[in-house]
Amino acid sequence: MKVVARLVAPLTVSLAVVIGLSGCNTSPGAAALVGDDRISADTLQQEVNRALADPQADAQLGADRAAFTRTELGRLIHNRIIAAAAAAHHVTVSAADIDAQIASFAQQAGGVTQLQQQAAQGGVPKKELRDFIRFYVMEQKLADALVADVPVSQSDLQAAYQQNIDQYDQVHSAHILVKTKAQADSILAQVRADPTKFAALAARFSSDTSNKASGGDLGFAGKGQFVPEFSDAIFAAKPGSFIEVHSQFGWHVVHVIAHRRVSLAKAAPQLKTTLLKDARDRLLATAEKAQAKRLGIHVNPRYGRWDPSKGPSGDVVAIGAKQEVSTPSPSPNG
């Protein structure tokens, strides 16, 4: 699944609030009112035009312009509700928070350029990506704040930590796989005498074709990713050492490069988020619902109506063919 799919979904689909429809309680030229905040028809049209400027976005999303317009209006409404709810719970988003999330998404996408391309194809222009992610981060931080005081027992944290130990206890190693102990002994002696030869010897002698061209590098991995004989040996060895291991695959000459551990204390926030996912989702939906009721949401029926039962989140949906417009042009009568 592409990063953009995970990125776009929470802000265009996941508005889990129940808000009533008020038919024409919008000002002239308004697409919607969120409390005192007016989303003008011009603003909506500009958002739609920018989103569909990318040829792939236009091909995928622009075929039904009215439907995409409803999606964009739902996102704009959602952003305002999230901003208000975050303010009510004293949640703020810093530039560093946004930078960190962009870096995370970019890593998953294969780079910043790839992230920008995926986002543009999904209807999020490059110039708007940072602001788009800002609202995503704001919602995540709000959810975190809502579960901050929900207790999780130490035993539950410990159990989750052990269940996911391969994420928190990893060894970086490289190996040269050969058939006989005699050959392994010879190679081990050579790399202990001159460690710089390891990559060349792996390229020449290793029978593991999946990594011999990269010096036998196996990267960081947890115990569960290898057969027990190999895992037990490398996790017990001192980083920087060269060892010999026998497994069902043959004889391994191994360079144990590094051992990376994340303590339970450091892993606890992430583990708590996982354990409290259901409570987190429920509390977030409740907070958004309450904030939406306080604000009051009014959607111009030219663009549709708010349907809280649409999927798990609610969305702006069409009222009917006769009342629906194909473009987000402002109504002269509001």
ABEGO torsion letter per residue (X at the ends): XBAAAAAAAAAAAABBBBBBBBBAABBBGBABBBEABBBBAAAAAAAAAAAAABAAAAAAAAABAAAAAAAAAAAAAAAAAAAAAAAAAGBBBBAAAAAAAAAAAAAAAGEAAAAAAAAAAAGBBAAAAAAAAAAAAAAAAAAAAAAAABBBBAAAAAAAAAAAAAAABBBBBBBBBBABAAAAAAAAAAAAABAAAAAAAAAAABABAAAAAAGGBAEBBBAAABBAAAAAAAAABBBGBBBBBBBAAEBBBBBBABBBBBBAAAAAAAAAAAAAAAAAAAAAAAAAAAAAAAAEBBBBAAAEBBBAABEAAEBBBBAEAAABBABABBBAAX
